[in-house]
Amino acid sequence: MDVLRPTLIRIGGRVYRKNLIQEPAYQHEEEEDDFCAGPGDCTDEPCDAFVVEETEKGFQCRVEVPSPLYKYIIGKKGETKKKLETETRTSISIPKPGVEGEIVITGQHRSGVISARTRIDVLLDSFRKKQPFTHFLSFALNQPAIQEKFLQFKEEVLEKCSKDHGVSSSLFQNPAKLHLTLGTLVLLNEQEIQKACDLLQRCKEDFVNQIAGGKPLTVVVAGVEYMNDDPAMMDVLYAKVHMKDGSDRLQVIADQLVERFVASGLMLREWDRVKLHATVMNTLFRKDPSGVYPSSLLINAFKVIPLSGKCFCWLLC
């Protein structure tokens, strides 16, 4: 047998690779009429990860899904929904487009309901990752003193680099929207936005107040850097930020906030550690003069931990 092209055996909707050392003994299971031996098999699925209620007609499971994601469960001409129902022997009820509500899965077999719920969760997770972010978690950095220093920096750059190709005032961040980005989120309805706000408030009570000592943190904004090995290919210029007292308290708060949001499922982990930076120039701003991304809103962590910017020194190299 060619090890690169092994014999494939399809059993119960799954594909197995035939191994010469240990022959699989699954053939008899295909002849059984038990439901779990068919397409709805859930022996390796997280049966305790959600609530399945027993009803007079069988079993039922509810899942909260933002209305913009309904179409991914329905599929083209309803094909995805029909396939899920057929393979798991369930009935899936989805609210009308644009109407927020719950998707309800019902079936005579608990295993089928669990299988359908698991597959729906996988679909939702996959398509949610492909959605453009709608919100971002950040620390506001727009105190008047900082805005004034930023505008001085902008004027100096435009004066000294006015003849450089591509340099224009449209590249600069809106001074009123200077901030330290911690992470981006995809919040698709009011319920998810409220969930994020509630989580932010709990973070304040659980650890932010204790780390900050109940007082504003004083930060120093000094120097500029770029996230590219080649300056000629740079798209973003950002300001470096650190605590005035030399501590890592701001970094600790940022890392713990992101950890909580990732654990809640509201945010995807991008980095092992938050890189504290404030974007001051971005080529994307050419398309969006307002200085923010389209359709984005700010979940402002400044309400949880105010920052006091005492210095805004730019080192132009």
C-alpha positions, 0 to 999 in steps of 0.5 A, a space after each residue: 500500500 502506498 503510505 501517501 495514498 492510504 485506503 479510505 473507509 467511510 463509516 457513519 459520515 466519517 472518513 477513516 484511514 486503513 492502517 496495515 498494522 491494526 485493521 479497523 473493526 468498524 464494518 459491523 457498525 454500518 449495519 446497526 440501526 442505532 441512531 448514534 451509529 449514523 450521521 448524528 453520532 455524537 460520541 466525541 462531541 461536547 454533550 455537556 457544553 450546553 443545555 438540552 431540555 427534554 420535552 414531551 416530543 423529545 429533546 430541545 436546545 436553544 442557542 442565541 445567534 445574532 441575526 446577521 449570522 442566520 444566513 450562514 446556518 440557512 445556506 444558499 436556498 436553505 441547503 445548509 439548514 436542510 443538510 443539518 436537519 437530515 444528517 442529525 434528524 432534527 428540526 431547526 427553527 430560525 427567526 426571520 431575517 433581522 429579528 433577534 432571537 434564538 435558534 431552536 433545535 428539536 429532535 427525538 434523540 438527544 444525541 441528534 440535538 447535540 450533534 446539530 448544536 455542535 455543528 451550528 457552533 462550528 459554523 458560527 465560529 468559522 463565519 464570525 472569524 471572517 466578519 470585519 470588526 465592529 468595535 475595539 477595546 481601548 484606553 482613551 488618550 485624548 486629554 487636551 495637553 496631549 492633543 495640543 502636542 500631537 497637533 504640534 507634531 503634525 504641523 512639524 511633520 507636514 512642514 519638514 516632509 511636505 515634499 515627500 511623496 504621499 505625505 499629507 494631513 489626511 494620514 494623521 489621526 483625529 486628535 480627539 480620537 487618540 487612544 491605545 488599542 487593546 484589541 478588536 471585537 465583532 459585536 453583531 447585536 445590542 445583546 453582545 454589546 451589552 455583554 461586552 460592557 458588563 464584562 468591562 465593568 466586572 473587570 473594573 471590580 475584579 482587578 482594575 481598581 486594585 492594580 491602579 490603586 483607585 487613582 488615574 495612571 500617569 503615562 508618558 507618550 514619547 517617541 515613534 515607531 513603525 510595525 514593519 522591517 522596511 520603512 519604505 513599506 510602512 503604513 502605520 506610525 505609532 507613538 510609544 507609551 509607558 508608565 511615568 513611574 516605570 511600573 508595568 501596571 498599565 501593561 498588566 491591566 491591558 493583558 488581563 483585560 484582553 485575557 478576560 475578553 478572550 475567555 468570554 469569546 468576545 475577542 480572538 487572541 492575536 498576540 501573547 501580550 498587548 503591545 501598547 501603542 497609539 496610532 498617529 498616522 495610518 494610510 487607511 485614514 486616506 479613505 476614512 478622514 474621520 480617523 476611525 474605521 468604518 462602522 466602528 464604535 469605541 468601548 472605552 476602557 478609559 471609563 474603567 481606568 482613566 489615564 493622565 498623560 503628562 508628557 507627549 514628546 516626539 523623537 523624530 529620527 
